[in-house]
């Protein structure tokens, strides 16, 4: 991977880690799941609001962990 492309991915990951999208809780959640990675200790909770047809209306996450896990949740 060229250095410029690698740097772009690193910047994108750091952006999501430092200023994540949809981080918090979802008071109107209809579904939620939390799990912990036993190997590294990362914890992520996903909360979803689904409409009657099963389509995702809104989604939020919370948790603690490394840059990659938190950026991925974002």
N, C-alpha and C positions, 0 to 999 in steps of 0.2 A: 504494500500500500504506500503510495507516495506520501512524503512527509506532510505536505499541505492537507491532504485528505485526512490523514491520521489526526492532525491538529484540529481540523474542523469537527471530527467526531468527539474528540476530547472536550472541546469547547461546548459542544451541544450537550454532552453528558453533564458537565459542570453547571451549565445553565439550568438544567432540570433539577439538579441536586440543590443548588442555591436558591432557586425560585421555582419550586415545583407547581405544577398545575393540579388543581383539585385536591390539595392536601387539606385534611380536616375531617370533620364528621358530616354525615348526611342525615338530618333529622327525619327525612321522609323515606329512608332506606326500607326496601322490601326484602332485601337479601344482604347478607354479610358473611364474610369468612375471614378468619385470622389464622396465620400459621407462622411457625418459627423454623428456621433452618437449623437443625441440630449441629451441623458442622461449623457454622460461623456465628450463630446467634442472631442473625438478622430476623426481624419480626415485621410482617406486613399485614395490615387489615384492609380489606377492600369492602366498601359498602356500595350497593347498587340500588337504584330505584328502577323497577321494571313496570311497563304499562301492562294492561290486561293481555296484550298479544305477545308479551315476553320481550319486547324491544327495550333496550336500555334508554332510559330518560335522562338519568344523571348518575355520576359515579364519583366517589371520593376515596382517598386512601389515607392511612396513617401508619406509623411504625418507626422503627429505628434500625439502622444498619449502615452498610457501606455505601459509597457513592453510587455504585452500579445498581444495587437493589433499590435504592430510593429513586434514582433517575428512571429506572425501568417502571416503577409503580406510577411515576408521574406521567 
